[in-house]
């Protein structure tokens, strides 16, 4: 958690520098406009001044994203934290002599590990480093809650969990949650970007200046859609595998248990998100809100249903 916190700080510094660079560019542009309105570009000295200011604006706008030292430090620290996180999960599994996701604490530790894994893997395909603040912030919150509220000692598995489906079902659910978390971060930034673009059309200044250095809301929406589709496929398998496991453990595929119902609700929300966006033209903010609601349901299923609702899936260990 300490290393994740350092990575969070590094990512935050990068966003702050982007905002500063955009602010400098806006001031430089105002200087250029003022000089043009007063004296024009007539003398050689004036041309030199304008060239110098324009060059500064271009450098300030280009530097924060591609060559930011704090951004590289943030990614390096995230990889280091991921390695320590992986070691912790493996050692927990060795201590328990089973897979480390049989109770709330272990599921939180493994689930957050997979969220970071998805983030780092996607970074090899698309430059989403600007999401580092949102991803590491979410990981810190979830790990903090797990350490303070969910920690339990290693204990033997209940009979119903002594199945190969524990390995398959829960791992795929955790992996799907990782993709949903990334889709949530993209959709959240998309909403911020959409608001900034609307303000730009009305010439109203925005407070989050770093957003002008990020991809457009349209690009963020498409990225979120692709990521959420992968998560939806994994969640569909989770629902099917859970039904098969339920039949093996309790003699029925579906029993309207609270956990089963909320797993199905999550599936319906994301199915509606994909269907509405693909066939009904729900683009922009409406699709982003559906993705955010879907991830909120995932978190409710994990943090509330597992703890406060009774049922056959009461394996939190608390």
Buried (B, 14 or more C-beta within 10 A) or exposed (E): BEBBBBBBBBBBBBBBBBBBBBEBBBBBEEBBEEBEEEEEEEEEEBEEBBEEBBEBBEEBBEBBBEEBEBBEBBBEBBBBBBEEBBEBBEEBBEEBEBBBBBBBBBBBBBBBBBBBBBBBEBBEEEEBBBBBBBBBBBBBEBBBEBEEEBBEEBEEBEEBBEBEBBEBBBBBBBBBBBBBBBBBBBBBBBBBBBBBBEBEEEEEEBEBBBBBBBBEBBBBBBBBBBBBBBBBBBBBBBBEBBBEBBEEBEEEBEEEBBBBBBBBBBBEBBBBBBEBBEEEEBBBBEBBBBBBBBBEBBBBBBBEBBEEBEBBBBBBBE
